[in-house]
Amino acid sequence: MSTTMRLKRFGTKKRPYYRVVVQDSRTATSGKTIDEVGTYAPIEAENQIKLDVEKCKEWIKKGVVVSPSVKDILNSQGISLSRTQD
């Protein structure tokens, strides 16, 4: 089973917020998730990104594939994407 860490969209029209989730790569974006590791609210002025850093690092070590948008979010928070022990 190939897993990906990607964004899952919620909110209303023109007021989106996203959850950073781990899902099977074969499921739909709005489908069932394995784990939720954070949120991203691009509209808010403060507290746009909230992540559980330990969960993110754990999933990356397990070999999860990170989507480009989530990779940008993780890099902005200073989370390493290497699979080796830190």
Secondary structure, DSSP 8 states (H G I E B T S, - for coil): --EEEEEEEEEETTEEEEEEEEEETTS-TTS--SEEEEEE-TT-SS--EEE-HHHHHHHHHHT-EE-HHHHHHHHHTT-----S--
